[in-house]
Amino acid sequence: MAKKDKEKKDPIAGEEIQEEVTQEVAEAPEVNPWEEKYNAEHDQFLRLAAEFDNFRKRTIKEKEASYGNGKADTVAKLLPVYDNLERALNQPTEDAAYKKGVEMTMNELVKIFTALGVEIFGQAGDGFDPTLHNAVMHIDDETLGENVIAQVFQKGFKIGDKVVRFAMVQVAN
């Protein structure tokens, strides 16, 4: 702290009064311009590295999602073939070779779906889940419990957590 003597005049008496005035001189720390420039560039570099890391993570996530979406679209386009093969298997036929050929084709398609991670769901007797099943009919049946699938009209398919097609079912009670 620096002290300074100042002279003032007393306005009433006209006399000079000597007064001690205290002044605080704030001493600013010396800042090196090179250090400021280094800190600014270092901060800019860290921000750029973080931005690049976020970009890399976002790109990986988008790439994985696009593969999953493409796979789901492909499976959705193959579902009419599955439905037709299932209908053909349910029809009575006297030709054993024809039935065997349809069974082999259906088994191969189910194997491909399994390899792709496709899960087939929707069996009679399962519990009704509105996130997986589409209830198109309702019946009252005392032999079945509450919210139980009585009949399956179309099976459902999902890949992981993504539903490709909801199961079309009839729900009891």
C-alpha positions in Angstrom: 0.0 0.0 0.0 1.2 3.4 -0.8 0.5 6.4 1.3 0.5 9.9 0.0 0.3 13.2 1.7 -2.1 15.7 0.3 -2.7 19.3 1.2 -6.3 20.7 1.3 -7.7 24.0 2.3 -10.3 24.2 4.9 -13.2 26.0 3.2 -14.4 27.7 6.4 -11.1 28.9 8.0 -9.1 29.2 4.8 -6.3 27.2 6.4 -4.4 24.5 4.7 -4.9 21.1 6.2 -2.5 18.3 5.6 -4.2 15.0 5.3 -2.9 11.5 4.9 -4.6 9.7 2.1 -4.3 6.0 1.7 -4.4 4.6 -1.7 -4.4 0.9 -2.6 -2.5 0.3 -5.6 -3.6 -3.0 -7.1 -0.7 -4.6 -8.5 -1.8 -6.7 -11.5 0.2 -9.8 -12.1 2.3 -9.6 -15.2 0.8 -11.7 -18.0 3.0 -13.2 -20.5 1.5 -12.8 -24.0 3.0 -16.1 -25.1 1.3 -17.9 -22.2 -2.0 -16.4 -23.1 -1.6 -17.4 -26.7 -0.6 -21.0 -25.6 -3.6 -21.3 -23.3 -6.0 -20.1 -26.0 -4.6 -22.5 -28.6 -4.5 -25.4 -26.1 -8.2 -24.7 -25.3 -9.1 -24.5 -29.0 -7.2 -27.8 -29.6 -9.1 -29.6 -26.7 -12.4 -28.4 -28.0 -11.6 -29.6 -31.5 -10.5 -33.0 -30.2 -13.8 -33.3 -28.2 -15.8 -32.3 -31.2 -14.1 -34.9 -33.4 -14.6 -37.6 -30.7 -18.4 -36.8 -30.6 -18.5 -36.9 -34.4 -16.8 -40.3 -34.5 -19.2 -41.7 -31.9 -22.3 -40.3 -33.7 -21.1 -41.7 -37.0 -20.6 -45.2 -35.5 -24.1 -45.1 -34.0 -25.6 -43.9 -37.3 -23.8 -46.7 -39.2 -25.0 -49.4 -36.8 -28.6 -48.0 -37.0 -28.5 -47.9 -40.8 -27.4 -51.5 -41.0 -30.2 -52.6 -38.6 -32.8 -50.6 -40.5 -31.7 -52.1 -43.8 -31.9 -55.6 -42.3 -35.4 -54.9 -40.9 -36.5 -53.6 -44.3 -35.2 -56.7 -46.1 -36.9 -59.0 -43.6 -40.2 -57.1 -44.0 -40.0 -57.6 -47.7 -39.5 -61.4 -47.2 -42.5 -61.8 -44.8 -45.1 -62.4 -47.6 -43.0 -65.3 -48.7 -43.0 -66.7 -45.2 -46.8 -66.2 -45.0 -47.4 -68.0 -48.3 -45.2 -70.9 -47.3 -47.0 -71.2 -44.0 -50.4 -71.3 -45.8 -49.1 -73.9 -48.2 -48.0 -76.1 -45.2 -51.5 -75.8 -43.6 -53.3 -77.0 -46.7 -54.0 -80.7 -47.0 -52.2 -82.4 -49.8 -51.7 -86.0 -51.0 -48.4 -85.3 -52.7 -45.7 -86.1 -50.2 -42.9 -84.8 -52.3 -44.7 -81.4 -52.7 -45.2 -81.2 -49.0 -41.6 -82.1 -48.3 -40.3 -79.5 -50.7 -42.5 -76.8 -49.1 -41.3 -77.9 -45.6 -37.7 -77.7 -46.7 -38.1 -74.2 -48.2 -39.8 -73.0 -45.0 -37.1 -74.5 -42.7 -34.4 -72.8 -44.8 -36.2 -69.4 -44.6 -36.6 -69.8 -40.8 -32.9 -70.7 -40.6 -32.0 -67.5 -42.5 -34.2 -65.4 -40.3 -32.6 -67.0 -37.2 -29.1 -66.2 -38.5 -30.1 -62.6 -39.1 -31.3 -62.4 -35.5 -35.0 -62.4 -36.3 -37.3 -63.6 -33.5 -40.7 -65.0 -34.5 -43.4 -64.5 -31.9 -47.1 -64.9 -31.4 -48.3 -68.3 -30.3 -51.8 -69.3 -29.1 -51.8 -69.4 -25.3 -49.2 -66.6 -24.8 -50.1 -63.5 -22.9 -51.3 -60.5 -24.9 -48.7 -57.7 -25.0 -49.9 -54.5 -26.9 -46.3 -53.6 -27.7 -45.9 -56.8 -29.7 -49.4 -57.9 -30.7 -52.2 -56.3 -32.7 -55.6 -57.6 -31.4 -58.1 -57.7 -34.2 -60.7 -59.8 -32.5 -62.0 -60.5 -28.9 -63.8 -63.5 -27.6 -65.1 -64.6 -24.2 -63.8 -68.0 -23.3 -63.8 -69.4 -19.8 -61.2 -72.0 -20.6 -58.7 -69.3 -21.3 -57.4 -66.7 -18.8 -57.5 -63.0 -18.9 -55.7 -61.3 -21.9 -54.5 -64.6 -23.4 -54.0 -65.1 -27.1 -56.8 -67.5 -28.4 -55.8 -67.6 -32.1 -53.0 -66.3 -34.2 -53.8 -65.0 -37.7 -50.4 -63.7 -38.6 -47.1 -64.2 -36.7 -45.0 -61.3 -35.5 -41.3 -60.7 -36.2 -38.8 -58.6 -34.4 -35.0 -57.9 -34.6 -33.6 -57.1 -31.2 -36.0 -54.6 -29.7 -37.3 -53.4 -33.1 -40.7 -54.9 -34.1 -40.7 -55.6 -37.9 -44.3 -56.8 -37.9 -46.8 -57.0 -35.1 -48.5 -60.4 -34.5 -52.2 -60.2 -35.6 -54.1 -62.1 -32.9 -57.5 -62.8 -31.3 -57.6 -62.1 -27.5 -59.7 -63.9 -25.0 -61.6 -62.3 -22.1 
